[in-house]
């Protein structure tokens, strides 16, 4: 089980805990980091998640796979956690989840592999304003798009969320798509899924691609 899959499971676990009103349990997850969960083997991690499912009566199918009785219903809106971008663990320097507010969004916009952040920088204005709400998709298809083509071949770009040591999440425009149909797969993307060298940011872990933006016009 890769770290990105574990991060998605943790995000769904926190969402389910909040939906149950188990705020203390959800807040405890904020103390965890990718580095800490990475130290567990797959069996230990699964057992730890299952303990939460039993304690809070959560559906493990949704926590692990994003489907099941705890999947968000197809209703007009749901209160969705919004996470800060600049929160990092003091020891590892990696970004960690910390909820700062909740906003109403249609569940189909968020989905099991997505989470919401609030843009804390004007770096991408006027395209993305400071204070905008961004939905980041962590699924493999969404993250396997950055290209390593020559600069002259980079015609399309898309915003990606990168975990940069000591900075937290940073959103950058990266080359996206390729070939005649503008699509590519992870096998031919040329950039490792977990890490890439992005301009002046150095080594950055690709957390996901920004697939939805809400901001004032």
Secondary structure, 3 states (H helix, E strand, C coil): CCHHHHHHHHHHHHHHHHHCCCHHHHHHHCCCCHHHHHCCCHHHHHHHHHHHHHHHCCCHHHHHHCCCCCCCCCCCCEEEEEECCCCECCCCCCECCCEEEEEEECHHHHCCCEEEEECCCCCCCCCCCCCCEEEEECCHHHHCCECCCCHHHCCCEEEEEEEECCCEEEEEEEEECCCCCCCCCHHHCCCCCCCEECHHHCEEEEEEEEEEEECCC
